[in-house]
Amino acid sequence: MNKIRGKEIKTFLKDSLGIKLFQIVFSIYFLLSIFIIIVQFFMEYRSAEKDINNDIKKIKESFHDGIIDAMWNENKDQVVTLANGILKLSAVKGIVIVDNFGDSFANIGRTKEEKEEDKLFKYNLFSIDFDLIKKRSNEEKNIGKMKIFSSSEVAFQRVKLGFYLI
């Protein structure tokens, strides 16, 4: 009789209103938590992309005058050295610097999409173009363009730690 009573108690607990309510509330809480985590991750990712674009604009401001002077003096080695310095920054994957005639002063790093068939995620490249304008006296002369490339991989790396913590 004791075994039958134990089964009745287990059946009673299993079918009780409290247990069913707990399961429903916990399921809703779990789904809501997952949804909030996913939304938070995408918001962090968008914020990281925006920060990368701001970083690239700051990089342009920092190196802009040196690159213009080196191009104006047709010092290709100095342009390449400055471009290599830019490439060492974490937000930058590649850089292209050309003059008005289309002659390349620098084309280093990752400047084209690569086939990434062996990787789980494809990291898209994006770039920001800047005109290189030399100011002389009261006139401005466009002497070329600089294109700085970054990747969605950089944004993902910035939010990866927070994602792991979540």
Solvent accessible surface area in square Angstrom, and as a share of the most:
residue,aa,sasa,rsa
1,M,194,0.86
2,N,134,0.69
3,K,170,0.72
4,I,107,0.54
5,R,145,0.53
6,G,31,0.30
7,K,144,0.61
8,E,96,0.43
9,I,88,0.45
10,K,149,0.63
11,T,75,0.44
12,F,144,0.60
13,L,98,0.49
14,K,150,0.63
15,D,81,0.42
16,S,23,0.15
17,L,146,0.73
18,G,49,0.47
19,I,70,0.36
20,K,99,0.42
21,L,104,0.52
22,F,134,0.56
23,Q,104,0.46
24,I,102,0.52
25,V,87,0.50
26,F,113,0.47
27,S,57,0.37
28,I,107,0.54
29,Y,142,0.54
30,F,108,0.45
31,L,122,0.61
32,L,99,0.49
33,S,31,0.20
34,I,72,0.36
35,F,127,0.53
36,I,99,0.50
37,I,52,0.26
38,I,86,0.44
39,V,59,0.34
40,Q,73,0.32
41,F,33,0.14
42,F,112,0.47
43,M,119,0.53
44,E,80,0.36
45,Y,33,0.13
46,R,150,0.55
47,S,57,0.37
48,A,7,0.06
49,E,37,0.17
50,K,135,0.57
51,D,68,0.35
52,I,0,0.00
53,N,51,0.26
54,N,63,0.33
55,D,44,0.23
56,I,0,0.00
57,K,99,0.42
58,K,128,0.54
59,I,15,0.08
60,K,49,0.21
61,E,124,0.55
62,S,87,0.56
63,F,49,0.20
64,H,31,0.14
65,D,99,0.51
66,G,29,0.28
67,I,0,0.00
68,I,8,0.04
69,D,67,0.35
70,A,1,0.00
71,M,10,0.05
72,W,86,0.30
73,N,107,0.55
74,E,142,0.64
75,N,65,0.33
76,K,108,0.46
77,D,114,0.59
78,Q,81,0.36
79,V,0,0.00
80,V,48,0.27
81,T,91,0.53
82,L,40,0.20
83,A,0,0.00
84,N,60,0.31
85,G,27,0.26
86,I,0,0.00
87,L,50,0.25
88,K,173,0.73
89,L,71,0.35
90,S,92,0.59
91,A,4,0.03
92,V,8,0.04
93,K,58,0.25
94,G,0,0.00
95,I,0,0.00
96,V,28,0.16
97,I,0,0.00
98,V,39,0.23
99,D,24,0.12
100,N,85,0.44
101,F,180,0.75
102,G,54,0.52
103,D,85,0.44
104,S,52,0.34
105,F,25,0.10
106,A,5,0.04
107,N,88,0.45
108,I,39,0.20
109,G,49,0.47
110,R,38,0.14
111,T,23,0.13
112,K,154,0.65
113,E,86,0.38
114,E,92,0.41
115,K,178,0.75
116,E,23,0.10
117,E,151,0.68
118,D,134,0.69
119,K,106,0.45
120,L,161,0.80
121,F,118,0.49
122,K,121,0.51
123,Y,33,0.12
124,N,84,0.43
125,L,28,0.14
126,F,60,0.25
127,S,44,0.29
128,I,32,0.16
129,D,82,0.43
130,F,22,0.09
131,D,61,0.31
132,L,0,0.00
133,I,60,0.30
134,K,37,0.16
135,K,147,0.62
136,R,130,0.47
137,S,120,0.77
138,N,158,0.81
139,E,119,0.53
140,E,112,0.50
141,K,107,0.46
142,N,60,0.31
143,I,18,0.09
144,G,1,0.01
145,K,100,0.42
146,M,0,0.00
147,K,69,0.29
148,I,0,0.00
149,F,23,0.09
150,S,0,0.00
151,S,0,0.00
152,S,17,0.11
153,E,40,0.18
154,V,10,0.06
155,A,0,0.00
156,F,50,0.21
157,Q,86,0.38
158,R,97,0.35
159,V,11,0.06
160,K,57,0.24
161,L,124,0.62
162,G,35,0.34
163,F,89,0.37
164,Y,153,0.58
165,L,142,0.71
166,I,99,0.50
